Amino acid sequence: MKKLIAAFIFLLSYGSFAQDFENIDSEEIVTSTETETVDFSPIDSETFSITETFEEAANRNEIPHRTFSGLTGVENGYYIISGVFSNDRTLNKTLKKLRKKGFDSAGYILNPDNDLNYVYLAYYPFGLEAVDACASNLDDTFTDDKWILEIENSVAIGGEEVDLNEEAESIENGIAPLEALTGTSDFSELEKIEEVQETEIATISNPTYVDNDLTETPTNTISETTSKTKLLQRADHYFDKMWYAEAAELYEQALEKGDKNRSKEVIQKTADAYYFNTNMEKAYEWYNVLYENYGKEMSSENIFKYAHSLKGTGKYARSKRLMRLYSKKMKDEPASELVNNAKENETALDNILNSKKDYEVKNLAVNTEYSDFSPMFLDSNQVVFSSAKDSSFFSTRRYKWNDQPYLDLYVAKINEESNDLKNALKFSKKINTKYHEASVTFSPDNSTMYFTRNNYGKKLKRDNNGVNHLKIYKSTKVDTEWTEAVEVSFNSDNYSTGHPALSPDGKQLYFVSDMPGSLGKTDIFVVDVQEDGSFSEPRNLGPTINTEQREMFPFFNGTKLYFSSDGFTGLGGLDVYESAFDVEEGFAEVKNLGQPVNSNKDDFSYIVNEENQQGYFASNREGGKGDDDIYSFKRLIIEEVPENNNAIAGFVTEMVTGEIMPKALVQLLDENGIKLKEMETEDDGSFIFEDLNDSTKYILKTIQNKFVHNERLVETTVNDTVKVDIAMKRLEEMIAVEDGIKKIKTEMIYFNFDKSSIRPDAAKELDKLVSVMKEYPNMVIKIESHTDSRGSKVYNEYLSDKRAKSTRDYIISQGIDASRIESAIGYGENRLLNDCNGSSPCSEANHLLNRRSEFIILNM
């Protein structure tokens, strides 16, 4: 958050851990595939020359090709691609069919840029081998359309996935130019800021303590500069006091002043300052500079922060790679277990990204330009929340972490219709002070409240390290007034406690602390509330709930615990999680609530009314009114499943490149070719036709300018969606050169035995030819028709000539001027392509090669 999660939450995240504010998020995901080389011997030694490059050989053989770079888990080399699919079910069916046909090594590659799967027939480590195999139709075992995908800068040929440790160690240690990443800032106002009195600053002055859980603290991992400028000394002073907003600006100003300031220490502190202030965009910029110039020297903690800043900016795939590097740098787990954990985390993230969005989320009118968060039900009609809106009439007290006012508690009424909060007023004067108050919880009878406040008496109290911790305070209601608050017995001047949350019966109090016995930076604990008001010893909720990172903002409704964490797999920053509770079994496995409650920013302080499934949470996501905003939510009522769920859906892509095709026209026809519906594909290339008849055959016709029309026969399944992926070929790709002769290539033009009339299937192929001629209005062709050697030579010439002229007449009937067809001649069996001349037995397949129509281009 740049937000008061920076000021209080992470004050509430407990002083020393406030600055470990990490973001977690995803950019691209690549499926790991294993490839085996298929041995197809070339049938023509002249397919390529050993002196040619791959591109030259592919272009000469008119084989389309494309290159992908930097794919995780995919071996460098050349893959013969037969199709592109978006649906796993269709993909698996296709692979099964290919393997049944003998393509045992068939597999697929997932392109993270468009989430499409590229099915390959065979893999070759060298390009000329792939060209040779493709040109030979893989020894005549696959004659359909195909192309070659080159993979580079990925996994070494014959090797394993690139080791990120080695990758990091290969980075040079020179400082890259920073001009592209830094901008000029106006510090005129900053120069006027006077340092506020220590009694008004709730902060941590010892950075070593702040990082006490790290493998290496910043003061130890960064080489000290012997002679620092006054500007850097001032920036360090602000950084050590956790005044990150000011520190970040001063560091950036220093970095603009030249190479002498561009040290590892300054770059890291610049990134950390933005990170602790939850400006993940700027944190990413500077961690990226640090990684590119000092990658091998980065501690595991800084790699962790870098990975979280990547998630915070939506770069999921890069974040995954960095998290694997982070795991490898941690030495307390076996390497194999780390690999398994990384894969499990990636699968979990994919599931979260694909989770069903069954919430309606709204930003509330009560939000301000400052931080508003931590809502809690006071009763069925009111909510108490924390806000940093300024409460001083003449002056503004501001917290130096992020230049935000201090927090107070407010109460607002719930609008029953909209679930919005209205008429927000200051809570009791006995509770609000000049320091922070937040995160409140109430007993079932509303006679007792617990909340979090800075540790202070007449002034702020600090421990031996100079840290002002947080404490939980208790107040009771007498008549209509709240009494002066007193701190609870399990507080300490040496650690923080906060974020209290009572169980529905008021007998357990959950809270967050970094007390001894914590598993991570902040853990969730629970105490029993005795009948006399005293408390049991705090109990850690254990590793099912708590991680090595931060858990906070618990809310327990008796059957489920909701809380926020950045220690589990999530979308970025703090995510909201739930864990079901059973008296005998305890807490169940933690589940991420998914989108839209969670985002790639910080999402926290989630509360819900289980009866109507409505509630509130806070977030610093994009589109808010201020720093942290409160959002209302309600789970959408699931409508009764309609009787007819029959649908046909899919994606339209370009055949050669695999790129999605938005705005392509898709028509739904019946078996007789009568148009029933039509639609344009969405921006992601998708389409769907719903409410279709059971077990009925339909024709999908896809139309797009400059592309060959595509038709697919599809049959619906009862109460299911049939997924169809359509790949369209460009008209220009129907033009090919064979033996130096330019031709329009179509599928076989079939005629009935001893007939010359145009069949419906032949008409569809000729329509493609007509489209090419319309695309190239100056094109002139000649038609040549051929037969096999069976039958008399004279009759074959006569029949082929009639077929050639029938073909010409059909093309003219479709709007092509007769002058553009120079001739239409049948040659009978005079131009056989093989030795099937009747002198020796021939297979039907070889005879079929001779029965053909050719369309030769004379002019373009």
Order of alpha helices (4+ residues) and beta strands (2+ residues): alpha-alpha-beta-beta-alpha-beta-beta-alpha-alpha-beta-alpha-alpha-alpha-alpha-alpha-alpha-alpha-alpha-alpha-alpha-alpha-beta-beta-beta-beta-beta-beta-beta-beta-beta-beta-beta-beta-beta-beta-beta-beta-beta-beta-beta-beta-beta-beta-beta-beta-beta-beta-beta-beta-beta-beta-beta-beta-beta-alpha-beta-alpha-beta-alpha-beta
